[in-house]
Amino acid sequence: MSKGLRERKKERTRAAIRRAAREIAAAHGWEAATIERIAAEAEVSPSTVVRYFPVREDIVLTDDRDDRLEDLLRARPAGEDPLESLRAVLVEAVGTTLEADPEEIRLRARLMAGTPAVRARLTETTAETGRRLARALADRTGRAPDDLEVRVFTAAVLGALREATLYWAERGSAEDLMALLHRTVDTLKAGPALPARP
């Protein structure tokens, strides 16, 4: 089997596992989406599910675009404001998924808001994403990837976008998610102030 064919087979298997997990979770809740049930629905062995997704929650929290975020950030214009670069990459990634499969985003957000295990794993995956993005931001700004300001900046942006997504989910996904994400970045851009409502 050629490498290209092997990779396509892996992508199809990964997609089948994700689809099965989403369908089970949407119909019966996350606790019903056991490894064995996902495997049966995806027509693979339980060991295949675990090989592709060693942590069950990653099935619904990650997608193939996650690995490309660092490269997309590195491809942004050199003189662009780091916050605007992150806005472009992260909000666009959500928008692409929202356009391609709005139910996937809604389910992911519902699980984040209502399932402690998914929310806990989200914290871990967000930290890993933050480390990847921090490397790119450090290179773009001439700093070290473990520089405190780089880490705080990256964590603040990712944390804020996570909170906006939870806010959206907790309100029944009724508002425009993209507008909320842009509003979130605008809030960060204005600085950490919280004026009283007029």
VOGUGU-773362 format. One record per residue (C-alpha): residue in three letters; x, y negated, z negated. Coordinates in pm, whole numbers. Example, Ala and Ser with C-alpha at 12.3 -4.5 7.8 and 13.67 -1.06 7.14 Angstrom:
<rs>
- res; x; y; z
- ALA; 1230; 450; -780
- SER; 1367; 106; -714
</rs>
This chain:
<rs>
- res; x; y; z
- MET; 0; 0; 0
- SER; 146; -335; 101
- LYS; 200; -605; -160
- GLY; -71; -823; -5
- LEU; -321; -540; -9
- ARG; -225; -446; -365
- GLU; -270; -807; -480
- ARG; -611; -832; -313
- LYS; -718; -508; -483
- LYS; -606; -649; -819
- GLU; -799; -972; -752
- ARG; -1114; -773; -666
- THR; -1078; -563; -980
- ARG; -1023; -872; -1197
- ALA; -1327; -1040; -1038
- ALA; -1542; -729; -1093
- ILE; -1443; -718; -1461
- ARG; -1520; -1089; -1505
- ARG; -1853; -1056; -1325
- ALA; -1954; -755; -1537
- ALA; -1861; -929; -1863
- ARG; -2050; -1244; -1766
- GLU; -2362; -1051; -1667
- ILE; -2365; -848; -1990
- ALA; -2294; -1152; -2207
- ALA; -2559; -1362; -2032
- ALA; -2824; -1092; -2067
- HIS; -2738; -941; -2406
- GLY; -2488; -1167; -2586
- TRP; -2113; -1146; -2629
- GLU; -2119; -870; -2890
- ALA; -2288; -640; -2635
- ALA; -2003; -700; -2389
- THR; -1781; -423; -2524
- ILE; -1478; -301; -2332
- GLU; -1656; 26; -2259
- ARG; -1971; -143; -2131
- ILE; -1776; -389; -1919
- ALA; -1574; -102; -1773
- ALA; -1887; 97; -1688
- GLU; -2051; -205; -1525
- ALA; -1735; -291; -1327
- GLU; -1683; 76; -1235
- VAL; -1332; 91; -1380
- SER; -1184; 266; -1681
- PRO; -1170; 97; -2022
- SER; -789; 113; -2000
- THR; -807; -86; -1673
- VAL; -1009; -358; -1845
- VAL; -752; -375; -2125
- ARG; -462; -376; -1879
- TYR; -608; -676; -1695
- PHE; -736; -850; -2010
- PRO; -553; -742; -2328
- VAL; -773; -984; -2524
- ARG; -1143; -932; -2444
- GLU; -1235; -1300; -2482
- ASP; -993; -1391; -2203
- ILE; -1232; -1229; -1958
- VAL; -1467; -1525; -1996
- LEU; -1220; -1796; -2100
- THR; -956; -1769; -1830
- ASP; -964; -1770; -1454
- ASP; -711; -1751; -1175
- ARG; -690; -2130; -1151
- ASP; -544; -2161; -1501
- ASP; -203; -2042; -1385
- ARG; -188; -2316; -1121
- LEU; -251; -2615; -1347
- GLU; 117; -2680; -1416
- ASP; 198; -2675; -1044
- LEU; -95; -2905; -967
- LEU; 25; -3148; -1234
- ARG; 378; -3143; -1092
- ALA; 235; -3224; -748
- ARG; 69; -3547; -866
- PRO; 226; -3879; -752
- ALA; 547; -3952; -944
- GLY; 451; -4297; -1072
- GLU; 97; -4203; -1175
- ASP; -6; -4264; -1536
- PRO; 21; -3930; -1724
- LEU; -336; -3956; -1852
- GLU; -466; -4012; -1500
- SER; -259; -3718; -1378
- LEU; -413; -3493; -1642
- ARG; -759; -3630; -1564
- ALA; -714; -3549; -1197
- VAL; -590; -3195; -1257
- LEU; -810; -3085; -1547
- VAL; -1136; -3252; -1453
- GLU; -1094; -3139; -1093
- ALA; -1038; -2779; -1211
- VAL; -1364; -2789; -1406
- GLY; -1542; -2954; -1113
- THR; -1422; -2686; -872
- THR; -1551; -2409; -1098
- LEU; -1874; -2598; -1165
- GLU; -1935; -2635; -793
- ALA; -1845; -2274; -710
- ASP; -2025; -2108; -1002
- PRO; -2219; -2339; -1235
- GLU; -2348; -2044; -1437
- GLU; -1992; -1940; -1520
- ILE; -1921; -2279; -1675
- ARG; -2251; -2283; -1863
- LEU; -2197; -1933; -2002
- ARG; -1837; -2008; -2098
- ALA; -1947; -2326; -2276
- ARG; -2235; -2145; -2455
- LEU; -1997; -1874; -2573
- MET; -1744; -2135; -2687
- ALA; -2013; -2312; -2886
- GLY; -2185; -2007; -3031
- THR; -1935; -1725; -3066
- PRO; -1662; -1763; -3330
- ALA; -1430; -1507; -3166
- VAL; -1449; -1688; -2832
- ARG; -1392; -2026; -2995
- ALA; -1092; -1892; -3190
- ARG; -938; -1746; -2876
- LEU; -1006; -2073; -2694
- THR; -780; -2246; -2946
- GLU; -499; -2003; -2859
- THR; -545; -2028; -2482
- THR; -566; -2407; -2504
- ALA; -234; -2411; -2690
- GLU; -73; -2201; -2415
- THR; -218; -2429; -2146
- GLY; -86; -2726; -2344
- ARG; 266; -2581; -2346
- ARG; 257; -2536; -1967
- LEU; 126; -2887; -1906
- ALA; 371; -3035; -2157
- ARG; 661; -2894; -1953
- ALA; 538; -3075; -1644
- LEU; 465; -3397; -1834
- ALA; 808; -3385; -1998
- ASP; 976; -3354; -1660
- ARG; 768; -3640; -1520
- THR; 849; -3869; -1813
- GLY; 1211; -3773; -1878
- ARG; 1135; -3623; -2218
- ALA; 1188; -3278; -2366
- PRO; 889; -3039; -2351
- ASP; 893; -3004; -2731
- ASP; 908; -3382; -2783
- LEU; 649; -3473; -3046
- GLU; 486; -3742; -2834
- VAL; 452; -3506; -2537
- ARG; 295; -3238; -2755
- VAL; 57; -3478; -2929
- PHE; -45; -3642; -2602
- THR; -113; -3310; -2428
- ALA; -295; -3163; -2728
- ALA; -508; -3475; -2764
- VAL; -623; -3464; -2403
- LEU; -698; -3090; -2406
- GLY; -868; -3112; -2745
- ALA; -1082; -3404; -2634
- LEU; -1192; -3224; -2316
- ARG; -1271; -2912; -2520
- GLU; -1486; -3120; -2755
- ALA; -1667; -3278; -2460
- THR; -1744; -2932; -2323
- LEU; -1871; -2815; -2663
- TYR; -2082; -3131; -2691
- TRP; -2231; -3049; -2350
- ALA; -2304; -2687; -2448
- GLU; -2454; -2779; -2786
- ARG; -2703; -3003; -2605
- GLY; -2819; -2731; -2367
- SER; -2585; -2828; -2080
- ALA; -2840; -3090; -1981
- GLU; -2605; -3383; -1923
- ASP; -2368; -3428; -1632
- LEU; -2054; -3244; -1745
- MET; -1826; -3426; -1503
- ALA; -1948; -3764; -1627
- LEU; -1888; -3651; -1988
- LEU; -1533; -3542; -1905
- HIS; -1454; -3872; -1735
- ARG; -1609; -4059; -2029
- THR; -1387; -3856; -2262
- VAL; -1072; -3949; -2074
- ASP; -1185; -4312; -2065
- THR; -1225; -4299; -2444
- LEU; -869; -4171; -2478
- LYS; -744; -4435; -2236
- ALA; -899; -4710; -2447
- GLY; -704; -4588; -2749
- PRO; -800; -4414; -3070
- ALA; -1060; -4660; -3196
- LEU; -1417; -4594; -3300
- PRO; -1615; -4916; -3301
- ALA; -1961; -4920; -3457
- ARG; -2249; -4878; -3213
- PRO; -2417; -5208; -3123
</rs>
